Amino acid sequence: MAAPSLLNWRRVSSFTGPVPRARHGHRAVAIRELMIIFGGGNEGIADELHVYNTVTNQWFLPAVRGDIPPGCAAHGFVCDGTRILVFGGMVEYGRYSNELYELQASRWLWKKVKPHPPSSGLPPCPRLGHSFSLYGNKCYLFGGLANESEDSNNNVPRYLNDFYELELQHGSGVVGWSIPVTKGIVPSPRESHTAVIYCKKDSGSPKMYVFGGMCGSRLDDLWQLDLETMSWSKPETKGTVPLPRSLHTANVIGNKMYIFGGWVPHKGENIETSPHDCEWRCTSSFSYLNLDTAEWTTLVSDSQEDKKNSRPRPRAGHCAVAVGTRLYFWSGRDGYRKALNSQVCCKDLWYLDTEKPPAPSQVQLIKATTNSFHLKWDEVPTVEGYLLQLNTDLPYQTASSDSSAAPNMQGVRMDPHRQGSNSIVPNSISDIMNSAKTEHTAMKGTPVKNKPDLKASTDSNAIFHSSLATNASNHNSCVVDMLRKNEGPHTSANIGVLSSCLDLRTVIPETSVSSTVSSPQTMVTQQTIKTESSSTNGAVVNDETSLTTFSTKSEVDETCALPATKISRVEAHAVAMPLSKDTPSNPVATMKAGERQWCDVGIFKNNTALVSQFYLLPKGKQSISKIGNADVPDYSLLKKQDLVPGTGYRFRVAAINGCGIGPFSKISEFKTCIPGFPGAPSAVRISKNVEGIHLSWEPPTSPSGNILEYSAYLAIRTAQIQDNPSQLVFMRIYCGLKTSCIVTAGQLANAHIDYTSRPAIVFRISAKNEKGYGPATQVRWLQGNNKKAPLN
């Protein structure tokens, strides 16, 4: 965590969608990037469910159905996967609940559930202000406040310290309550406390930590319950313990429990002498407890004033959720002195990054041309941008004195929630219930130690390995895959096709260096599977249903590709093979520190980049990028250099958040193309017939001359694949001028079923012109989850 003086709070400055009214006593959980809020009160108890998408900065009201619970406040609220459980709370003044509801967030379906009572003893009584914590398949209920009076207008409070365990059924439903027998001294009765559960990664049993709360006066004690031995204890802590408080929040990120806000004693009051009579106020103090070392660290003290409104103002009864390593805080009630009864509810939404982001995945290639790359890397959650850098063995020479920034660059401090940005932030989930699901594949090359002689491999049954590299002048792989989820019945006719671009120069020795990347979008029918292709124009666009698509704008620039082997369920991209057989598989190992300068390509808002230039460093500078409290570089003051055809470039990327710039990814190497070779075939279709299947395709959109022939290949079963499934072995099943072929049932019987993603049979198709073979389109014919032979 950053030092206290370096905390970089961010207030979300604008929203879209129906913003919920300010409140307190509400609860929130996170499902992936969604913050889901329920209940709370402010001039009446709220009964609606609100969802905030932290990626798109959008509020929405899902259309819930089923056994919709009444509004409640100070209730229990936990998340188990995509289901949420709500227990108890205040449903109206003086009337509390002990009912349990379940929400299936994937369908926004509410259901009232009735757990079995304990085998001995009574089920939990109606209450509010209790803690309700989830670990594994069990929820743990502790404490709260009950009303002893049968008349809801006559509130007779009773503080609780009872402890219950609720066993859950897998996926949906509950088993029942039980009352565990605990050892040791039980914490005193309390309400409006917090409880979190933490388990060390390497060893140790899960432990529940209870902090603070209210029992006539505010508390600052910390209790620990070992959930395996059911033993209570009071751990000895180091550092400054936060002031006694209630209505605060506690969240675990990593090995730290973060405590924010709540009601605390007024400055100057002596709570030791008059705990019941002293004044109380809201606080914006912020501390964490290292749960491994039991040491408190104060990040924002109660005495620190905030004259610049640079952090959330004091509050209690707010909500806080962790999305990755980022903490979000919303609403709550404000007020300096409770006795003045002048508090109001806050309307603001804040977030704080608690640590620097992790390293992204290696930079991967979607498309290359003679003087540009379209690159991609896996998205890192809750980041504000990415720093992309490159270096090359060529001497750096000024190619352009134009001082304008490169496309998609931002030379100012970034706010991912500010509208009007010049970059698109991917919308992964806008609505769980209605979102379309897309599967993508990535193709990753593997190193080559010895290059076999493939010149003799020209017969129609030639077998080649997908991991072999060649001395072709370009060694990049390019994949733009899209697969729409099959929604029909699981029959052999319900087929999915996944296409990508690969280089088949490993089997055909002629060098080739160009192709046009196609981005097929699969259309599923009962008997015919069509892949409708379009060329990418380098921009990734997300529609309202979160289905990743590519622009259909025509693009005829030459691109290049390489063999690929490993297929995984990530977004469409590809990683280049080594630039030659002499290049080791790990570029990092070959580069001495400071051997080549890393130059900034720029700061990118999302996880894709169109790279045609980079920025030249002043002499003696290793990096011009200083992210964190300092502003990002002013690229307009730096000279730029264009990418050069047929040249190798090394890339690395780092993510940026409010704590600064994180570590860089592993290094990837790509090579720009040399014009003249054909692109990859497109619009691949598969349909069944009496002989087997009919495989057809469209010619490359950029043939770069006359197409002399096509070759189609099928991945086949071998002992080598069984030992290493990522090393696919292909057999040529067609060579000719036609843009279609028949794959017989006999050939399909020998097909390898690839399980590195969804089960599929893999085909590759490539085109040849006067210069040689270009990259291939790879197609994955989905086979469902069974291991039966195809066509069965």
C-alpha positions in Angstrom: 0.0 0.0 0.0 1.2 3.5 -0.8 2.5 5.7 2.0 -0.2 7.8 3.7 1.0 11.0 1.9 0.8 9.2 -1.5 -2.8 8.0 -1.3 -4.4 8.9 -4.6 -8.2 9.0 -4.0 -10.3 9.4 -7.1 -13.8 10.7 -7.1 -15.9 9.4 -10.0 -17.0 12.6 -11.6 -19.9 11.6 -13.8 -22.3 8.7 -14.3 -24.7 7.4 -16.8 -27.9 5.5 -16.0 -30.3 5.9 -13.0 -28.3 6.9 -10.0 -29.7 5.6 -6.7 -30.7 8.2 -4.1 -28.2 8.7 -1.3 -28.7 6.5 1.7 -27.1 4.8 4.7 -27.4 1.3 6.1 -27.2 -0.2 2.7 -25.0 -3.1 1.7 -22.9 -3.9 -1.4 -21.0 -6.8 -2.9 -19.0 -7.2 -6.1 -19.4 -9.7 -8.9 -16.5 -9.2 -11.2 -16.6 -5.6 -12.2 -20.2 -5.0 -11.0 -21.0 -3.4 -7.7 -24.4 -4.5 -6.5 -26.2 -2.5 -3.9 -29.4 -3.3 -2.0 -31.4 -1.7 0.8 -30.5 1.2 3.1 -32.6 4.1 4.3 -33.0 7.8 3.7 -36.6 9.1 4.2 -37.8 5.6 4.0 -36.2 2.2 3.5 -35.1 1.4 -0.1 -36.3 -1.8 -1.7 -34.7 -1.6 -5.1 -31.5 -3.3 -6.4 -28.9 -1.1 -8.0 -25.9 -2.1 -10.1 -22.9 0.0 -10.9 -20.5 -1.2 -13.7 -17.0 0.0 -12.6 -15.7 -0.4 -16.1 -18.4 1.5 -18.1 -19.2 3.9 -15.2 -22.9 3.1 -15.6 -25.7 2.6 -13.1 -28.6 0.4 -14.1 -31.7 -1.1 -12.5 -31.9 -4.8 -13.4 -35.4 -6.2 -14.0 -35.6 -8.5 -10.9 -38.4 -11.1 -10.6 -39.4 -13.9 -8.2 -39.8 -13.6 -4.5 -38.6 -10.0 -4.3 -37.7 -9.1 -0.6 -39.0 -6.0 1.1 -36.6 -3.2 1.6 -34.3 -3.5 4.5 -31.4 -1.7 6.2 -28.4 -2.9 8.3 -28.9 -6.4 6.9 -26.5 -9.2 6.1 -25.4 -9.3 2.4 -22.9 -11.8 1.0 -21.9 -13.0 -2.5 -21.2 -16.6 -3.5 -20.2 -16.7 -7.1 -23.1 -15.1 -8.9 -25.7 -15.7 -6.1 -26.3 -13.2 -3.3 -27.8 -14.0 0.1 -29.7 -11.4 2.2 -30.4 -12.1 5.8 -32.3 -10.0 8.4 -32.2 -6.2 8.8 -34.7 -3.5 9.7 -37.8 -3.6 7.4 -39.5 -0.7 9.2 -38.8 1.3 12.3 -38.6 -1.0 15.3 -39.4 -4.1 13.2 -36.6 -6.4 12.3 -36.4 -9.5 10.1 -34.8 -13.0 10.3 -35.8 -14.0 6.8 -33.4 -15.3 4.2 -33.5 -14.5 0.5 -31.3 -15.6 -2.4 -30.7 -13.7 -5.6 -29.4 -15.5 -8.7 -27.7 -12.5 -10.3 -27.2 -14.4 -13.6 -31.0 -14.2 -14.1 -31.9 -11.5 -11.5 -34.2 -14.0 -9.9 -35.1 -13.7 -6.2 -36.1 -16.7 -4.1 -37.1 -16.8 -0.5 -35.3 -19.8 1.2 -36.2 -21.5 4.4 -33.2 -23.2 6.1 -33.8 -26.0 8.5 -33.6 -24.9 12.2 -30.6 -26.0 14.3 -30.8 -29.5 15.7 -30.7 -28.0 19.2 -31.7 -24.5 19.9 -33.7 -21.8 18.1 -32.9 -20.3 14.8 -31.6 -16.7 14.7 -34.0 -14.1 16.0 -34.9 -11.0 14.0 -32.1 -8.5 14.1 -30.2 -5.7 12.5 -26.5 -4.6 12.5 -25.2 -8.1 12.5 -22.2 -9.5 10.6 -22.8 -12.1 7.9 -19.6 -13.6 6.4 -19.1 -16.2 3.8 -16.3 -18.8 3.6 -16.5 -21.9 1.4 -20.0 -23.3 1.5 -20.9 -21.7 4.8 -22.1 -18.3 6.1 -21.3 -17.2 9.6 -23.7 -14.9 11.5 -22.6 -13.0 14.6 -24.2 -10.5 16.9 -26.6 -7.7 16.0 -29.4 -5.8 17.7 -32.8 -7.3 18.6 -36.0 -5.6 19.8 -37.2 -7.1 23.0 -40.6 -5.4 22.7 -43.4 -7.0 20.9 -44.6 -3.5 20.0 -42.5 -2.2 17.2 -43.3 1.4 18.3 -41.7 0.7 21.7 -38.1 -0.2 20.9 -36.3 -2.1 23.7 -32.8 -2.9 22.3 -31.0 -6.1 23.2 -27.4 -6.5 22.0 -26.5 -9.9 20.7 -23.3 -12.1 20.7 -24.8 -15.3 19.4 -23.1 -17.2 16.7 -24.6 -19.3 13.9 -23.4 -21.3 10.9 -25.5 -21.5 7.7 -24.7 -24.4 5.3 -25.3 -23.6 1.7 -26.2 -26.0 -1.1 -24.1 -25.9 -4.2 -25.3 -23.3 -6.7 -28.7 -22.6 -5.1 -30.5 -23.1 -1.9 -29.4 -23.7 1.7 -29.3 -26.7 4.0 -29.9 -25.2 7.4 -28.7 -23.4 10.5 -26.4 -24.9 13.2 -25.0 -23.5 16.4 -21.3 -24.4 16.6 -19.8 -25.1 20.0 -17.0 -22.5 20.4 -14.1 -22.4 22.8 -12.5 -19.5 24.6 -14.1 -16.2 25.7 -16.8 -15.0 23.4 -16.8 -11.3 22.3 -19.1 -9.0 24.1 -22.6 -8.3 22.6 -22.5 -5.7 19.8 -24.1 -4.4 16.6 -22.8 -2.4 13.6 -19.4 -4.1 13.9 -17.6 -5.7 11.0 -16.4 -9.3 10.4 -14.1 -10.6 7.7 -12.6 -14.0 7.0 -9.0 -14.5 5.9 -6.9 -17.6 5.4 -3.1 -17.5 4.7 -2.1 -18.7 1.3 0.5 -21.3 2.3 -0.7 -22.5 5.7 -3.2 -22.0 8.5 -6.9 -22.4 8.9 -9.5 -19.7 8.0 -10.1 -17.1 10.7 -12.9 -14.6 11.2 -11.9 -11.2 12.5 -14.5 -9.1 14.3 -13.7 -5.4 14.9 -15.5 -2.6 16.7 -19.2 -2.1 16.9 -21.7 -0.6 19.4 -22.9 -1.8 22.7 -24.0 1.4 24.5 -20.6 2.8 23.6 -18.4 2.3 20.6 -15.8 -0.5 20.7 -12.2 -0.8 19.4 -11.5 -4.4 20.2 -10.4 -7.1 17.7 -11.5 -10.7 18.0 -10.3 -13.7 16.1 -12.3 -17.0 15.6 -10.4 -20.0 14.2 -13.1 -21.6 12.0 -11.5 -25.1 12.2 -11.1 -25.3 15.9 -14.0 -22.8 16.7 -11.7 -21.1 19.2 -12.2 -17.4 20.1 -9.1 -15.3 21.0 -8.0 -11.6 21.2 -4.8 -11.3 19.0 -2.1 -9.0 20.3 -1.6 -6.2 17.8 1.2 -3.7 17.0 0.8 -0.2 15.8 -1.9 2.4 16.5 -5.4 0.8 16.9 -8.1 2.9 15.2 -10.4 4.8 17.5 -13.5 3.0 18.8 -16.2 3.0 16.1 -19.3 1.6 14.6 -21.0 1.7 11.2 -17.6 1.5 9.6 -16.6 -0.8 6.8 -13.9 -3.6 6.6 -12.6 -5.2 3.4 -9.9 -7.7 2.8 -7.5 -7.2 -0.1 -4.5 -9.5 -0.1 -3.4 -9.9 3.6 -4.8 -6.6 4.7 -8.1 -5.6 6.4 -8.9 -2.0 5.5 -11.1 -0.1 7.9 -12.7 3.1 6.8 -15.1 5.7 8.3 -17.8 5.2 11.0 -18.9 6.9 14.2 -16.0 7.8 16.5 -15.6 9.9 19.7 -15.5 13.6 19.2 -12.0 15.2 19.5 -11.1 16.0 23.1 -13.7 13.7 24.7 -12.3 11.3 27.3 -14.1 8.1 26.5 -12.4 6.3 29.4 -14.2 8.5 32.0 -17.6 9.0 30.3 -18.1 6.5 27.4 -21.9 6.9 27.4 -22.1 10.6 27.6 -19.5 11.8 25.1 -20.2 13.3 21.7 -19.7 11.2 18.6 -18.9 12.2 15.0 -18.3 10.7 11.6 -14.8 10.1 10.5 -12.9 9.7 7.3 -9.9 7.9 9.0 -8.5 5.0 7.1 -6.3 2.2 8.5 -5.4 -1.4 7.7 -4.4 -4.4 9.7 -1.8 -6.7 8.3 -3.5 -10.1 9.1 -0.3 -12.0 8.9 1.7 -9.8 11.3 -1.2 -8.3 13.3 0.2 -4.8 12.8 -2.0 -1.7 12.4 -1.0 1.0 9.9 -2.7 4.4 9.8 -3.2 5.7 6.3 -5.5 8.7 7.1 -5.7 9.8 10.7 -8.6 11.4 12.5 -6.6 14.6 12.9 -5.8 15.0 9.2 -7.8 17.8 7.7 -8.9 17.7 4.0 -9.2 21.3 2.8 -8.9 20.3 -0.9 -11.7 17.8 -0.9 -9.1 15.3 -2.2 -10.6 12.3 -0.4 -14.1 11.1 0.9 -15.5 13.4 3.6 -16.4 11.8 7.0 -19.2 9.3 6.9 -20.8 6.3 8.5 -23.2 3.6 7.3 -21.7 3.7 3.9 -20.7 0.7 1.7 -17.3 -0.4 0.5 -16.5 -3.1 -2.0 -13.2 -4.5 -3.3 -13.0 -4.9 -7.1 -9.6 -6.5 -7.6 -7.2 -4.4 -5.6 -9.3 -1.3 -5.8 -11.7 -0.2 -3.1 -15.0 1.6 -4.0 -16.9 3.7 -1.4 -20.4 5.0 -1.9 -22.8 7.2 0.0 -23.4 6.9 3.8 -24.5 9.6 6.2 -22.5 12.6 7.2 -22.6 14.9 10.2 -20.0 16.4 12.5 -21.9 15.9 15.8 -24.7 13.4 16.1 -26.3 15.4 18.9 -27.0 18.2 16.5 -29.1 15.8 14.4 -27.9 17.7 11.3 -26.4 14.8 9.3 -27.1 14.4 5.6 -26.5 11.5 3.3 -23.4 11.7 1.0 -24.0 11.3 -2.8 -20.4 10.7 -3.9 -18.6 7.7 -5.2 -14.9 7.3 -4.6 -12.3 4.7 -5.3 -8.7 4.0 -4.1 -6.1 1.7 -5.6 -4.5 -0.1 -2.7 -1.4 -1.3 -4.7 0.2 -1.1 -8.0 -1.3 -3.3 -10.7 0.3 -6.6 -11.6 2.2 -7.2 -14.8 0.0 -7.7 -17.9 0.3 -10.7 -20.1 2.9 -10.6 -22.9 2.1 -8.3 -25.8 0.4 -10.3 -28.5 -0.1 -9.7 -32.2 -3.4 -9.3 -33.9 -2.2 -7.9 -37.1 1.1 -6.7 -38.7 1.7 -4.7 -41.9 4.9 -3.5 -43.5 5.1 -0.5 -41.2 2.6 -1.1 -38.3 1.4 -3.5 -35.7 -2.0 -4.0 -34.2 -1.2 -5.3 -30.7 -3.2 -6.6 -27.8 -2.6 -7.9 -24.3 -4.9 -9.3 -21.6 -6.9 -6.7 -19.8 -5.8 -6.0 -16.2 -8.8 -5.2 -13.9 -9.2 -1.7 -12.4 -6.4 0.1 -14.2 -6.4 3.6 -15.8 -4.2 2.9 -18.7 -1.2 1.0 -20.1 2.4 2.1 -20.9 3.6 0.4 -24.0 7.4 0.4 -24.9 9.5 -1.1 -27.6 13.1 -1.4 -28.6 14.9 -2.7 -31.7 18.4 -3.5 -32.9 18.2 -0.9 -35.6 19.8 2.5 -34.8 17.2 5.0 -33.7 16.8 7.7 -36.4 14.4 10.5 -36.4 11.7 9.7 -39.0 9.3 12.5 -38.3 9.5 15.8 -36.6 5.7 16.1 -36.3 5.0 17.0 -32.8 1.4 15.7 -32.7 0.7 12.7 -30.4 0.2 9.3 -31.9 -3.3 7.9 -32.2 -5.0 6.9 -28.9 -2.2 8.6 -26.9 -3.1 10.6 -23.8 -0.6 13.1 -22.5 -2.5 14.1 -19.4 -3.5 12.4 -16.2 -6.2 9.8 -16.9 -9.6 9.4 -15.4 -11.2 6.2 -16.6 -14.6 7.4 -15.4 -14.5 10.7 -17.2 -16.8 10.9 -20.2 -15.6 12.0 -23.6 -12.4 10.0 -23.6 -10.7 9.4 -26.9 -10.3 5.7 -26.2 -12.8 3.0 -25.7 -12.9 1.1 -22.4 -14.0 -2.5 -23.0 -17.4 -3.2 -21.5 -17.1 -6.8 -20.2 -20.4 -7.0 -18.4 -23.2 -4.4 -18.8 -25.9 -6.7 -17.7 -25.2 -10.3 -16.6 -28.7 -11.5 -17.5 -28.7 -10.2 -21.1 -25.1 -10.3 -22.1 -24.0 -12.4 -25.1 -21.1 -14.6 -24.5 -18.1 -14.8 -26.8 -15.2 -17.2 -26.7 -11.9 -16.2 -28.2 -8.6 -18.1 -28.7 -5.0 -17.1 -28.5 -2.3 -18.8 -30.5 1.1 -19.0 -28.9 4.2 -20.1 -30.7 7.0 -22.2 -29.2 10.7 -22.1 -29.6 12.6 -24.1 -32.3 15.9 -25.8 -31.6 16.4 -27.5 -34.9 14.8 -26.7 -38.2 14.0 -29.9 -40.2 14.3 -30.2 -43.9 10.8 -29.8 -45.2 11.5 -29.5 -48.9 10.3 -33.0 -49.6 7.0 -32.6 -47.8 4.9 -31.9 -50.9 2.7 -34.9 -51.2 -1.0 -34.7 -50.2 -0.4 -36.7 -47.0 2.5 -34.6 -45.7 2.6 -34.3 -41.9 4.0 -31.2 -40.2 4.2 -29.9 -36.6 2.6 -26.6 -35.8 5.4 -25.6 -33.5 8.2 -25.6 -36.2 9.6 -22.3 -37.3 11.2 -21.4 -40.6 13.7 -19.0 -42.0 11.0 -17.0 -43.7 11.5 -13.3 -43.4 8.5 -12.8 -41.2 7.8 -14.9 -38.1 4.6 -13.4 -36.6 1.4 -15.2 -35.8 -1.9 -13.4 -36.2 -5.3 -14.5 -34.9 -8.6 -12.7 -34.9 -11.0 -15.3 -33.6 -14.7 -15.0 -32.8 -17.1 -17.6 -31.6 -20.7 -17.1 -30.8 -22.0 -19.4 -28.1 -24.2 -22.3 -29.4 -27.7 -21.9 -28.0 -29.3 -24.8 -29.8 -29.6 -28.4 -28.7 -26.5 -30.4 -28.1 -26.6 -32.5 -31.3 -24.0 -33.3 -33.8 -25.6 -30.8 -36.2 -25.0 -28.0 -33.8 -21.5 -27.0 -34.8 -19.4 -24.1 -34.0 -16.5 -22.8 -36.1 -13.6 -20.7 -34.9 -11.3 -19.1 -37.4 -7.8 -17.6 -37.1 -4.8 -16.8 -39.2 -1.6 -18.8 -39.0 1.5 -19.2 -41.0 1.9 -22.6 -42.8 5.4 -21.8 -44.1 6.6 -24.6 -41.8 5.4 -27.2 -44.3 5.9 -25.2 -47.6 9.5 -24.0 -47.8 8.7 -21.0 -50.0 9.0 -17.8 -48.1 6.0 -15.6 -47.6 5.5 -12.5 -45.6 2.0 -11.1 -46.0 -1.6 -11.8 -45.4 -4.8 -10.0 -44.5 -6.2 -10.9 -41.2 -9.9 -11.9 -41.2 -12.1 -11.7 -38.2 -14.8 -14.3 -38.8 -18.0 -14.1 -36.8 -19.6 -17.5 -36.5 -23.2 -18.0 -37.6 -24.7 -21.2 -36.3 -27.5 -23.1 -38.0 -28.8 -26.6 -37.8 -27.0 -28.1 -40.7 -24.6 -25.4 -42.0 -22.0 -23.4 -40.2 -20.9 -20.2 -41.8 -18.1 -17.8 -40.8 -18.7 -14.4 -42.2 -15.4 -12.6 -42.4 -14.4 -9.0 -42.5 -11.1 -7.3 -42.3 -10.1 -5.5 -39.1 -9.3 -1.9 -39.2 -7.4 -2.0 -36.0 -10.1 -0.8 -33.6 -11.8 -3.0 -31.1 -15.4 -2.0 -30.4 -17.8 -3.3 -27.8 -21.5 -3.2 -28.3 -24.2 -3.0 -25.7 -24.4 -6.8 -25.2 -20.7 -7.0 -24.5 -20.0 -9.1 -27.7 -16.6 -8.2 -28.9 -16.8 -7.3 -32.6 -14.6 -5.8 -35.2 -15.3 -3.1 -37.7 -16.3 -4.2 -41.2 -14.3 -1.4 -42.9 -12.2 -2.8 -45.7 -8.5 -3.1 -45.1 -6.1 -4.3 -47.7 -2.7 -3.7 -46.1 -0.4 -6.7 -46.1 0.1 -8.4 -42.8 2.1 -11.4 -41.7 1.7 -14.4 -39.5 3.4 -17.4 -37.9 2.5 -20.9 -36.7 0.7 -21.1 -33.5 0.1 -23.9 -31.1 -1.5 -23.2 -27.7 -5.1 -22.3 -27.6 -6.7 -20.7 -24.6 -9.9 -18.9 -23.6 -8.8 -15.4 -23.8 -9.6 -12.5 -26.2 -8.5 -12.6 -29.8 -4.8 -12.2 -30.2 -1.6 -13.9 -31.1 2.0 -14.1 -30.0 4.9 -14.1 -32.4 7.4 -16.9 -32.8 11.1 -16.2 -32.4 12.4 -14.2 -35.3 14.7 -16.9 -36.5 15.8 -20.4 -35.5 18.8 -18.8 -33.7 16.6 -16.6 -31.5 16.2 -18.1 -28.0 12.6 -18.5 -26.7 13.1 -16.0 -23.9 14.1 -12.6 -25.3 14.7 -11.3 -21.9 17.6 -13.7 -21.3 19.4 -12.5 -24.4 19.3 -8.8 -23.5 21.7 -7.3 -21.1 20.6 -4.5 -19.0 20.9 -1.2 -20.9 21.9 -2.9 -24.1 19.1 -1.3 -26.0 17.0 1.7 -24.9 13.3 1.2 -24.3 11.3 3.8 -26.1 7.7 4.8 -25.2 5.1 4.0 -27.8 2.7 5.9 -25.5 0.0 5.6 -22.8 -3.1 3.7 -24.0 -6.5 3.7 -22.4 -7.5 0.2 -23.3 -5.6 -3.1 -24.0 -5.1 -2.7 -27.7 -2.7 -0.5 -29.6 -2.1 0.5 -33.2 1.7 1.1 -33.5 3.3 2.8 -36.4 5.7 5.1 -34.6 7.5 5.4 -31.3 9.0 8.3 -29.3 12.8 8.9 -29.3 14.4 9.4 -26.0 16.8 12.3 -25.1 20.4 11.1 -24.9 21.2 9.3 -21.7 17.6 8.7 -20.7 16.5 5.1 -20.1 12.8 5.9 -19.8 10.8 9.0 -20.1 7.9 7.6 -18.3 7.2 8.6 -14.7 3.7 7.5 -13.7 2.2 8.1 -10.2 2.2 11.5 -8.5 4.0 13.0 -11.5 2.2 13.7 -14.7 2.8 11.4 -17.7 5.4 12.6 -20.3 4.5 15.4 -22.8 4.9 13.4 -26.0 4.3 16.5 -28.1 7.9 17.7 -27.2 9.5 14.5 -28.4 10.5 13.4 -31.9 9.0 10.2 -33.4 10.4 7.4 -35.5 8.4 5.3 -38.0 8.5 1.5 -38.0 10.5 0.0 -40.8 9.4 -2.9 -43.1 11.0 -6.3 -42.4 12.3 -5.3 -39.0 12.1 -7.0 -35.6 10.8 -5.0 -32.6 10.6 -6.1 -29.0 7.6 -5.0 -26.9 6.7 -4.8 -23.3 3.7 -3.3 -21.5 2.9 -2.2 -17.9 -0.4 -1.3 -16.3 -1.1 2.0 -14.6 -3.4 2.8 -11.7 -3.7 5.4 -8.9 -0.6 3.9 -7.1 1.6 4.3 -10.2 3.0 2.1 -12.9 3.3 -1.6 -12.2 5.9 -4.1 -13.4 6.4 -4.7 -17.1 5.2 -7.8 -18.9 7.5 -10.4 -20.4 9.0 -9.3 -23.7 7.4 -10.2 -27.0 9.1 -9.9 -30.4 7.4 -9.2 -33.7 8.6 -8.4 -37.2 7.1 -6.0 -39.7 6.1 -7.5 -43.1 7.6 -7.4 -46.6 4.9 -7.0 -49.3 4.1 -9.5 -51.9 2.6 -12.7 -50.4 -1.1 -13.7 -50.3 -3.4 -13.1 -47.4 -5.3 -15.8 -45.5 -8.5 -17.3 -46.9 -11.6 -16.0 -45.3 -15.3 -16.8 -44.7 -14.8 -20.5 -43.9 -17.9 -22.7 -43.9 -18.5 -26.2 -42.7 -21.5 -28.3 -43.5 -22.3 -32.0 -43.3 -22.9 -34.3 -46.3 -23.1 -38.0 -46.8 -19.3 -38.5 -47.3 -18.3 -36.5 -44.2 -18.2 -32.7 -44.2 -17.9 -30.0 -46.9 -15.2 -27.4 -46.1 -15.3 -24.2 -48.2 -13.7 -20.7 -48.0 -13.3 -17.4 -49.9 -10.1 -16.3 -51.6 -7.9 -13.9 -49.6 -9.0 -10.3 -49.7 -5.4 -9.3 -50.6 -4.0 -12.1 -53.0 -1.0 -9.9 -54.0 -1.1 -11.6 -57.5 -2.7 -14.8 -58.8 -3.6 -17.6 -56.4 -1.9 -20.7 -57.7 -3.3 -23.2 -55.2 -4.8 -23.8 -51.8 -3.9 -26.3 -49.1 -6.1 -27.6 -46.3 -4.8 -29.4 -43.3 -6.3 -31.4 -40.5 -4.9 -31.9 -37.0 -4.5 -35.6 -36.4 -4.0 -37.9 -33.4 -0.4 -38.9 -32.6 1.5 -40.2 -29.6 3.3 -36.8 -29.5 0.1 -34.9 -29.1 -0.9 -37.1 -26.2 2.3 -36.3 -24.5 2.0 -32.6 -25.3 -1.4 -31.5 -26.4 -0.2 -28.0 -27.4 2.0 -29.5 -30.1 -0.5 -30.1 -32.9 0.4 -32.3 -35.8 -1.3 -31.7 -39.1 -1.9 -33.8 -42.3 -2.6 -32.2 -45.6 -6.1 -33.3 -46.8 -6.4 -31.1 -49.9 -4.2 -29.2 -52.5 -5.8 -27.5 -55.5 -7.3 -24.4 -57.1 -10.9 -25.0 -55.8 -12.0 -23.1 -52.8 -13.7 -26.1 -51.2 -13.0 -29.7 -50.4 -14.6 -32.8 -48.9 -13.2 -34.2 -45.7 -14.2 -37.8 -45.5 -15.5 -39.7 -42.5 -12.3 -41.8 -42.7 -10.1 -38.7 -42.4 -12.2 -37.4 -39.6 -11.8 -40.7 -37.7 -8.1 -39.8 -37.3 -8.8 -36.2 -36.2 -7.4 -34.9 -33.0 -9.9 -33.4 -30.6 -8.3 -30.3 -29.2 -9.3 -29.7 -25.5 -7.1 -26.7 -24.8 -10.3 -24.6 -25.2 -13.7 -26.0 -26.0 -13.4 -29.4 -27.6 -12.9 -29.0 -31.3 -11.4 -30.4 -34.5 -8.8 -28.1 -36.0 -8.4 -27.3 -39.7 -6.0 -24.9 -41.4 -6.3 -23.4 -44.9 -3.7 -21.3 -46.8 -3.2 -19.8 -50.2 -0.2 -19.7 -52.5 0.8 -17.1 -55.1 4.0 -16.6 -57.2 6.1 -15.8 -54.1 4.8 -18.7 -52.0 2.4 -19.6 -49.3 0.9 -16.9 -47.0 -0.6 -17.3 -43.5 -3.3 -19.8 -42.9 -6.8 -19.4 -41.5 -7.3 -21.8 -38.6 -10.8 -23.1 -38.0 -12.0 -24.9 -34.8 -15.1 -27.1 -35.4 -16.7 -27.4 -32.0 -17.6 -30.9 -30.9 -19.4 -30.4 -27.7 -18.2 -31.8 -24.3 -18.3 -35.5 -25.2 -15.3 -37.4 -26.5 -17.2 -39.3 -29.2 -16.0 -39.5 -32.7 -17.0 -36.6 -34.9 -20.3 -36.9 -36.9 -21.7 -39.4 -34.3 
